[in-house]
């Protein structure tokens, strides 16, 4: 007997986000060669669901910043600068579609009538075997959406750099950057902790999902992963929400981390004698267990509602070089202009590859497998994040030709921009699902899914008067 599952879902409703911000800055010239920039930014935002109820209210966002600029030479030919500050990250409004709109979801399993079409759809459906209705079109209340108290998402940043003029036209410089997450807002699933601490009947992992009784899907909440949780859930199944309190240890999630460090070397010649030149090289390292509001390795683009922290097993072996870690990046730009209006320019880019991982079924955690092949295991063995090599280094060249002239009292120009002139087709991302089924390797793992953008040409005309 062959079965077919038909999923139907939609989201609708008018959603609102209100945000406010205020910023104060003072620039203080301490001496002729030393300047301080002092500032503080206050931000607040409030998300409302499709029923008009506030489910996320973040108001205690205070971000101090300090910057310093010092000219050691005293003649304007050098600059030592630095800054330190906190920057808050607003929660994406797209998350409201998942958590605050009117949602209908139904899963029907029918007998398969016929075969499977080339596009994966069934030729026909027979009698209905069973139906599961996770969401009936109602709007979840704030207690069903988020923790009672949520700290703002923020990261701290430190920058230190030095620039020096060389001769009349050249400048060289070096800059260092460090960024670390302080706090994160994500959706987490508290079902495993509810079963272990409260014994919630419908969260017994022994209950088959297809029976429709397992209610893990109702236990997702917007919260601060790695922190304690205070909120609500229908623990005893009587239809009324009950207060629940779960410690960070009971939840079992690690603290979200993302550390970014970079050093940039740059040199440039200002435009003089009809030409200019700029060059830069950046070494950077981004690592941790949380890429950010999206996950580019799994294609999880649901801002603030990624698979990270859905279940504790998903975070096993999750620390390592993050998907956006490209260790080396180089750029060379030059331009030449003739006095009679013709100018040409070009930019050469070189970028090292991104880390490759392998995702599969968790060998011991049934909760993690509720999200499918999303754990850092393959064929039951650990495959830590970024342990499967990197994609290739890619490069490309962009060119520009522009002609300026004056006619009838107006300034006109025509230009042609060519991108990726040599039409390089380097692989920029690969398929990273290592398991096809539990214990069965996926033959498509490592296959390219994205290449460099192909060569393109853009023509432009402009006028100013």
N, C-alpha and C positions, 0 to 999 in steps of 0.2 A: 504494500500500500504506500503510495506516495502522497505527500501533503504539500500544500502551498500556504504560505502565510501572507496575508494582505494587511499592510499597515496604512492607516489613514490618520493624518494629523493636520491641524491648522492652528494658527494663533491670530488673534485679532483684538482690537481695543485701542482706545486713545490713551497714550501714556505720556506722563509729564515729568520733566526734570527742571528744577529751579536751582540756579547756582548764583552765588554772590562772591565777590572778591574785592579786597582793598589792599593797596600797596603803598608803603612809605619808604622813600629813599633819601639819603643825604650824602652829598659829596663833599669831602673835607680835605682841603689842601693843607696838609700838616706843615710842609715846607715847600720850597720851590721844586724839589725833586720827588716829593713823596705825596701821594694822594690815597685817601681811604674812601671806599664806597660802602656805606652801611645801609642795610635795608631789611624790611620785614614784610612778609605777605600773609594775609589772612584770607582763607577760603572756606566756603561752606556750600554744600549741595544737598538736595532732597529729591529722592525718587518716589514717584507715586504710581500705583498700579492702575489697571483699567477701571477699578471701582472708585478711584480717587483717594485711596488710603495710602498714607506714607509708610513705606516698608524699609527705607534706608535714609537715615538722616545723619549726615557727617558734618559737624560744625566746628570741631576743635582742631582745625588745621592752621597751625602757626608755623611759618617758615622763615627763620632768620637767615640772612646772607651777609657775608663780609668779603670785600674785595680790596686788594692792595696793588698799587702800581708805583714802582720806584725806578728812577733813572740814575743808575750808578755813575754814568759819565757826567751828568749835569749839563749836557749839551744836546739832548734830544736824539742821541745816536744809539741808545740802548734802552731796554725796558725789561725789568724784572717784575713779573706780575703773578698774582695768585688769588684764589677765591675758595671759600668754603661755605657750604649752605645745605639746607634741606629742601627737597622738592616733593610736593605731594602729587599723587597720581589719582585723578578722578576715576570713579568706577564707570565702566563703559555703559552707555545708554542701551546698547544692543542687548545687554543681559536682561533688560526688562521684558524683551520679547519672550524669553524662556520662563521667567519667573513671575512676571506681573501682568501678563495679558490673559485674555480668555483663551484657554487651551483645550482643544479636543484631541484625544488620542485613542485609537482603537486598534487592537490587534486581533484579526480573525484568522483562524486556521481551518482550511477547507480541504476536502479530498481533491486531488489534482485530476482534472478531466483532460486527457491528452498529454502532449509533451510540453517542452519549454521552447519558447521563441528565441531567435538569435539575440534579442535584446535582454533576455533573462526573464521575461514575463511569461506567465502560464498561458497555454492555448485556451484553456477553459477551467472553470471551477465547478466542483461537484458540491455535495451537501456540506453544510457547516458542521465542523466537529466541536469547536468551542470558540468563545469570544472573550477577550480581556479588554476592559475599559479603564486604563490608568487615569484619564482625565475626561471629565464629562462636559467641558465647556465653561465651568465656573471659574472665578478668579480666586486664586489663593490669597488668604489673608496675610497680613504682615507677620503673624506668628508662625505661619507655615512657609515663610519665605526667607527670613533672616534671623540671626541671633539677636538677643535682646540688646546687646551692646557691641559695637564694632569700632575698633580703632582705625584711624585713617591709614591709607596706603601711602608709603613715603620711601624715598631713598636719599642718602646723603652723598654729596659730591665734593671732591677736593681737586683743584687744578693748580698747577705750578708751571710757569714757563719763563723763557728768557729769549729776547730778540736782540740782534745786534746788526747795525749797519756796517757794511764792508765797502770801503771806497765811496763812490758817489751814488751808484745805482743799485747795489746789491744789498740784500738782507738775508741773514740766516737766523734760524731759531730752533728751539726745542721746547716741547710741551709735554707734561705728564698729566694723566687723568685717572682718578680712582672713583668708582661708584659702588655702593653697596645698598641692597634693600634693607630697610628698617622694619617695615611691616607690609603685609600683603592682604588684599581682600580677594577671596576666591569662593567658589561654591565647594562645599565639602559634603560628604555623605556620612551621617552619624549612625547609620543602621547597625553596623557591626558593634559599636559601643553600646547602643541601646539593647541589643540582644544579650551582650555579655554582662551588662550591669543591671538592666531592668527586666531582662527575660521577656521582652515584647513578643507575644505569640506569633504574630504574622511575619516576624523577622527571623524565624527559625530557618537557617540555611538549608535544612533538610526538606523544606517544602518546595516541590518543583515549581519553577516559574510559570509553566503553562497552566497550572491550576487557577492562576489569577489571585491566589491568596497572599503571595509574597508581596509585601508593601514597601520594599527597599526604595523604590522610586519616589516614595513620598517623604523620604528622610534626607533629602538634599536641602542644604541651607547655605545662604551667603554668610560668611563668617571670616575670622582671621585664622587661617590654618596654623597649627603649632601652638595656639593659645587654648585656654579653657573655653568651654561653651556653656552658655546659659540660654535656654529657649524653651520651646514647646513641642510636644508630640503626643499623639493618642497612644499612650503606653499600653493601656489595658483593653483597647479595642471597643470601648463603649460609645465611640462617636464624639467624645469630648476631648479637647486638647488638655494635656497635663504638663505642668512645669517639669523640666528635666535639667539636670546639672551634671556636666561631664568634664572631668579634668583633662588637661593636655595629655597626661600619661594614659588615661583611660581611652582617649581617642586614638592615641598612638601615631599621630602624624608628626613628622620631623618639622623643624622650623624651615620655612621657605628661604632659600639663599640664592643670590645671584651677585657675584663679585665680578667687576669689570675693571681691568687695568690696561692702560695704553700709554705708549710713548710715541710722539710724533716728531720727526725731523723734517725741516722745511728750509728751502732756499728759493729766493726769487730775485729777479731783476725787473725793476719798474720799467714802464714803457718809456723808452728814450731812443733817439736815433732810429725810429720807426719799428722797433721790435721789443719784445718782452719774453720772459721765460720764468716758469714756476715749476718747482719739483717738490714732492712730499713723499714720505714713507711713514707708514703707521704700523707699529707692532702692537698687537692687542691680545688680551686673553679674557674670555668670558666663561665662567664656570659656576657650577652650583647644581641645584635640583629643580629650579623653576626659571624657565626662559622669560616669562612675562605674561601679558594678557592673552597672548596666543601661543600655540605650540607649532612651530614651523616644520618639525620633523614628522609629526603625524598628520599634518594638515588640519589641525584643530584650531579653527579661526573664531570660535565663539568667545569673544572678548570677555575675560573675567569668569568664564564658565568652562574652562578646559577640563580635560580628564585628570590633570594633576590634582591630587588630594581628594579625588572622588572616594577612593578606598585606600587604606594604609598599605596594602600589598603593592599598589601601583608605584609607591615611592621606594620600594626595595631596589637597590642598585641604581637609584636615580641620580646620584651625584656624579658629576664629571664635566667635561667640556660641553657647553651648551650648544644647541644647533646653530645659533647665530655667531659662534666663535670662528672668525676667519683671522688667522694669526698674522697674516701679512697683507698689506695693501699699499700699492704704489701708484703715483699719479705724476705724469709729466705733461705740462701744457706750454705751448708756445704760440706766438702770433707775430705776423709781420704785416705792415701797412705801407702802401705806396702813397706818395703825396697826391696823386691824381684820383684817389677814391677807392682803389681796390685793396682789400685786406684778406688774408688767409690765416687760419689757425687750426690747431689740432691738439687733441688730448689722448694720450696713451694711458690705459689703465691695466694694472696687473693685480690679480686677487687670488689668494690661496684658497684651497678647498675647505668645505665645512665637514664637521664630524659625521660619522655614520654609526647608527645604532641598529639593534635588532630586537623587535618586539614580538612577544608571543604570549602563550597561556601561562599563568602562574601555577607552579606544580603543587602548591599546598594551600593556597588561599582562594576559596570559592568566591569570596566577596570581590576580589580583584577581577575575577573572570566575568563578573557581571558587565564589565566594560569591554569584553571581548579580548582580542589579542593586543593588549595594551601594556603588559608588564615587561620589565627588563629581564626576560627569560626567553630562551629558545630551546626547544626540545627538552624542556624541563631543567636546563642548566642556566646558571646566571650569565647574562650578557650585559655587563654594566654599561651605562650610558657612554657613548662615544668610543667604545672599545673595538669597533669594527673598521677602523681606518678612516680615510677622508676622501672626499671627491677631489677631482683633479684641479690643478691651478689653471685659471683662465685669464685671457687677456683680450683686449679689444681696442680699436682705434677709431675715434670720431674726428671728422674733419669739417671745417666751415669755410666757405668762400662768400665774401660780402662785397658789394659795390655800392658806394654812396655817391649821390649827385644832387645838385640843386636845380630846380626848374620851377618857373613861375612863382617865385617867392616861397617855395616850400622845399623842405629837405626830404628826399626820397632815398630808399635803399631797396636792393634786391639781394637775397641771400639763398644759399643752398647749404643744408646741413646733412651730412651723411653719417649714419651711426653704424658702428661695427663694420667698417669699410671692407675688411677681409672676410666677412661673413663667417666668423669663427663659430663653431657649434659645440663648444665644450659642455660637458655635463655639469649641471649646477645642483641637482638633487636626485636622489635615487629612492626606490621603494624600500621601506624598512620593516615590513611585516615578515618576520622570520619563520613563523609557524603558519601553515595552512590550516591544520587541525591539531589538536593536542597530540604530540608525538610524531607529527608529519611535517617535514620541512616544506617551506613555500618556495617553489622553483622560480618565482618572480622576485625574490629578495635580491636587492642590489641592482635591479634593472633601472635604467634612467627613466625619470618621469618629467624632468625639466632640463632644458638646454638654454644656452645663451639666446637672447633675443636675436632674430635674424637681421641681416643688413636691411636698413631702411633709409629712405631719402625724403627730406622735407624741404619744400620750396616756400619762400616767404617774400612778401612785398610790404613795404611800410611807408608811411608818409607822416610828417609832422609840420605844422605851420602855426 
